[in-house]
Amino acid sequence: MVFNKKYICFFTGLYLLLITFNGYALAIDFDSRDSRIDLPVLSTPNNATSPSMAADNDGHVYVTWSDNRGGSYGIYTNTYFPNTGWNFRAIPITAGFPRPRDAQEGDATTPQICADNSGHVYVSWVDDRAVKAGTGKLDIYFRYSKDYGTTWYPEFTDKRIDTDNPAIGKSENLRMSCDDKGNVYFVWEDDRTKAGRPEVFFRSLIVKFNKPSDFIEYYQTPDVRINTGIDAGLFSATSPAISSDNNNNVYISWNDSRNKPEDKIYKGIYFNVSHNNGNSWKPSATRIDTAGVAGFLTYSAPVMSSDSYGDVYIAWTDNAGRPLLGELYSPDGTPDVYFNYSNNFGETWGKEDQRIEMPNYGDHQSVPFDVAIGSNDEGVVLIAWADDRFGDKSYNIFTNHSESFGHKFLDNDSNIRIDTGITEAGLAKAGSPMVKVDAHGTVFISWIDNRSGTSDLFFNFSAEKGKQYSWQESDYWIDYPIPPGESVQPKMSIDNAGHFYIVWMDTRSALAKDNYNIYFLGGFFDIQTLQIEGQRLGKACFIATAAYGSPFESHVALLRSFRDRYLITNNTGKAFVELYYHFSPAAADYILKHVYLKPVVRLALLPAVGLAAFFVYTSLVQKVLVLMVFLHIAGFIIRNKKQEVRSKKLEVRSKK
């Protein structure tokens, strides 16, 4: 029996070795580390702020920012090329002209950037050259590139967008959108009608890329006021958001203070739409929130997303309260997250908005802020925000998602917390989430968190439309921590090939106090390896995913690989997999709701994981050798057993 025990110990060690050292490559791959892109690195201090980013589907990434390296703040850009990387020298694109003779060059700030898939890049910004010349106030300027950001037009001059001559209004809080046809749309706040009472103005153009020369054609001159349905100058309209598609539709929402009770007009979140590139708008803007009208109401800036088929989604916070989801949702005077949608190109909206975040914990009334939204063409809508529901002046990132074009949100009873790098709730101070959803339903979120004592950048993702079990059990800290610095104002972009890009301001390399530089990190989500017979990852191993906490956990990946290579390649295995798919989702949901079961299920899965490891991570020769060892052990045990039986029989006979 000693020989038998040796073989058993040997095989047990091999079994455990296969479980422990299964070389699993993550489905998500970050760049080796982040990189500074406000290049070249200078020996004198420069302050680079307000980054904006766009990307195309060919791997080009475009970043713009405001930079004072030339004295006054100017607009700089850099482009990432798939084969060569970032340009070694950022390109200044503000010409500073036209401006009055002998006038000081203006400060150009808060740039916006967008791009199409043909190398056309568009940048706009706010400029105070008229302020410094004593001839006006802040204005909006624009330039474009037709060669991936290498050269910029019009040559030697900037195009002014706002038309309030003689420059009587202050234009700021600029937002921009574009499409693949050369159409570019601008929206901003402008106080030209009443000092200190800004309203929402808009202008659009098309760049005609002709040979030998191209030209800009405006859709309207002068620019137009969008907050229609009320006389100009009476009430402020602020914080515009813009979205557009390739079918000439332009959507704008904003926070409006209008209040004429005699006409049943009240403050709230308003919306307007154009179906012809901004040539015409609804004569009366639509209020899309359904808050009450009494009391002191406050609204956050709206965030908006749209798709190619006329679905428009808007989220915001307000303190009106709604009694629609039970007693815990009754009016309480503190902000809550709300949402409304249109499925017909903004023509009509839901009769009632939806509250998105769940009830409070105990007596603590949470205060949500920094709402973000993302969507795709397949009806996936995800809303993220920060709130302090755990108290103790801590803030976490939560999400709620819809898979039905905004008709129903699935996480109302238990919002999903995604800043999972801190296991104990209440220790984080997170904010500024950014959300992107790709065509396959993969959701990417980045945010700022000072859990380490400085503001750092964190990241999480879901391969399954934002479902609870599909987020990673531990988030990613993605800005390089040495030397430490303050990372703020993240921006994110994605393409439908699995690439995601994040840019932000960082103090780690600044040569002067309170100065920033621009940093970038890219990554790749390997969608192709996660395609399973037309199904997305997460539908493959329900119970294992629930037990291990992530569809990318190494044991889950191992079981998935075993299924693909050995089970679904034969009729018996296929029948087993289909039976598993039928019964396992209910079990997985039960495990998710009873967290204490996870260790028990993991232990129960060890034999299956070990068997999978044996088949997946051994070569044919190794399998044959192990089989021979098995057969040898089995033969030895059988022979020993037979010998014991013979000995007992002989012993019995001898006693007779």
Summary of the structure (lengths in Angstrom):
residues: 656
radius of gyration: 30.1
end to end distance: 28.6
largest distance: 128.1
contacts: 2135
relative contact order: 0.09
helix: 21%
strand: 33%
